Amino acid sequence: TILGGLALLCWALAVNIARPLRRLTEAMDRFGAGDLRARVGSKREDEIGKLSGAFDRLADRIETLLTAERRLLQDISHELRTPLSRLSFAAELIPPAEGGDSAAAKVKKEVRRMASLVGALVEMTRQEGDPAAHLREPLRLDSLLREIAEDCTPEAEARGCRLEFAAASEGHLPGDPELLR
């Protein structure tokens, strides 16, 4: 009977320790998976309770910081849209040059690229930082890098430099070309 009582006491002690640790682990897993509201909410005053309380305070702080970051990104992207749309309108009013490869065409291209980046920023804040939700399409990195080098050539030449691009391979990878640019 003493051995049975001791076994029962050990079992109760193990449950008393394991259950709150499981709750803490589950809350941490949920928080790590993106559930920013996951908390342990333990009322214990022992070391496990202190650890749970520290996790809850950490989770509160991270949630506050991420919310503020998202709000800032939304505000920035909103504030960029108005001057960008005015710039886009002004760029469209520039008459095309005879050579076709004019500075005006480059300005228009860069304005479209900036508008695309602001759109991507808006979309990113909407998706709340979930990397799996971002647009990913198969793209050729060598083509993207070649295009970037061609776009930067006038600036390089203006500074007395020359850009050369040589691709080592022609593989595809998933990604968002504008965000990679």
C-alpha positions in Angstrom: 0.0 0.0 0.0 2.9 2.4 0.7 4.3 1.6 -2.8 0.9 2.2 -4.3 0.5 5.5 -2.4 3.9 6.6 -3.5 3.2 5.7 -7.1 0.0 7.7 -7.0 1.8 10.7 -5.4 4.5 10.5 -8.1 1.8 10.3 -10.8 0.0 13.4 -9.4 3.3 15.3 -9.2 4.1 14.4 -12.8 0.7 15.5 -14.0 1.0 18.7 -12.0 4.3 19.5 -13.8 3.6 18.1 -17.2 0.2 19.6 -17.9 1.3 23.3 -17.5 4.4 22.6 -19.5 2.2 21.1 -22.3 0.0 24.2 -22.2 3.1 26.4 -22.5 4.4 24.4 -25.4 1.1 24.5 -27.2 0.8 28.3 -26.7 4.4 28.7 -28.0 3.6 26.5 -31.0 0.5 28.5 -31.8 2.3 31.8 -31.4 5.2 30.6 -33.6 2.7 29.5 -36.3 1.3 33.1 -36.4 -1.5 33.1 -33.8 -0.4 36.4 -32.1 -3.1 36.1 -29.5 -1.9 32.8 -28.1 -1.2 33.1 -24.3 -0.8 30.6 -21.5 -2.6 32.6 -18.8 -1.2 30.6 -16.0 -2.1 31.5 -12.4 0.6 29.4 -10.9 3.2 31.1 -8.7 6.0 28.6 -9.0 8.8 28.5 -11.6 6.5 27.1 -14.3 4.0 30.0 -13.6 6.8 32.5 -13.8 8.0 31.0 -17.1 4.4 31.1 -18.5 4.0 34.7 -17.3 7.3 35.7 -19.0 6.1 34.1 -22.2 2.8 36.0 -22.0 4.6 39.3 -21.5 7.0 38.5 -24.4 4.0 37.6 -26.6 2.2 40.8 -25.7 5.3 42.9 -26.6 5.8 41.1 -29.9 2.2 41.5 -30.8 2.3 45.2 -30.0 5.5 45.7 -32.1 4.1 43.7 -35.1 0.9 45.6 -35.0 2.7 48.9 -34.9 5.0 47.8 -37.7 2.0 46.8 -39.9 0.2 50.1 -39.2 3.4 52.0 -40.1 3.7 50.0 -43.4 0.1 50.7 -44.2 0.5 54.4 -43.5 3.7 54.7 -45.5 2.2 52.8 -48.5 -0.9 55.0 -48.3 1.1 58.2 -48.2 3.3 57.1 -51.1 0.3 56.4 -53.4 -0.8 60.0 -53.9 2.5 61.5 -55.0 3.2 58.4 -57.0 0.0 58.7 -58.9 0.7 62.4 -59.6 4.2 61.5 -60.8 2.8 58.8 -63.0 0.3 61.2 -64.5 3.1 63.8 -65.1 5.3 61.1 -66.7 2.5 60.1 -69.1 2.3 63.8 -70.2 5.9 63.8 -71.4 5.9 63.5 -75.2 7.9 60.5 -76.5 11.3 61.1 -78.1 12.2 60.2 -81.6 14.8 57.6 -80.7 12.3 55.5 -78.6 15.0 55.0 -75.9 14.4 58.3 -74.2 14.9 59.4 -70.6 11.1 59.9 -70.5 10.6 56.2 -71.3 12.9 55.3 -68.5 11.1 57.6 -66.1 7.8 56.0 -67.0 9.2 52.6 -66.5 10.6 53.5 -63.1 7.4 55.1 -62.0 5.5 51.9 -63.0 8.1 49.9 -61.0 7.6 52.1 -57.9 3.9 51.8 -58.2 4.3 48.0 -58.3 6.5 48.1 -55.2 4.0 50.2 -53.3 1.3 47.8 -54.4 3.4 44.9 -53.1 3.9 46.7 -49.9 0.2 47.2 -49.5 -0.4 43.5 -50.3 2.3 42.5 -47.8 0.7 44.4 -45.0 -2.7 42.9 -45.9 -1.3 39.4 -45.7 0.1 40.2 -42.3 3.6 39.1 -43.0 2.7 35.5 -43.9 5.5 34.5 -46.3 3.4 31.6 -47.7 0.7 34.0 -48.9 3.0 36.1 -51.1 2.8 35.8 -54.8 5.4 33.3 -56.0 5.8 32.6 -59.7 8.5 30.7 -61.5 11.1 33.2 -62.7 14.5 33.1 -64.3 16.9 34.8 -62.1 19.4 35.4 -65.0 16.7 37.3 -67.0 15.8 39.4 -64.0 19.5 40.2 -63.2 20.1 41.0 -66.9 17.2 43.4 -67.0 18.4 45.1 -63.8 21.9 45.5 -65.3 20.4 47.0 -68.4 18.2 49.4 -66.4 21.3 50.5 -64.4 23.6 50.9 -67.4 22.8 54.6 -68.1 23.6 55.6 -64.5 26.8 53.5 -64.5 27.9 55.1 -67.8 27.2 58.6 -66.4 29.7 57.8 -63.6 32.3 56.4 -66.0 31.6 52.8 -65.2 30.6 49.8 -67.3 28.2 47.0 -66.3 28.6 43.5 -67.6 26.4 40.6 -66.9 27.3 37.0 -67.4 24.9 34.3 -66.3 26.3 31.1 -64.9 23.0 29.1 -65.2 19.5 29.5 -66.5 17.5 27.9 -63.6 14.0 28.8 -62.4 13.1 29.6 -58.9 9.8 30.7 -57.2 9.6 34.3 -56.2 8.1 37.7 -56.7 10.2 39.5 -59.3 9.4 43.1 -58.1 10.2 42.2 -54.5 13.5 40.6 -55.6 14.3 43.6 -57.8 
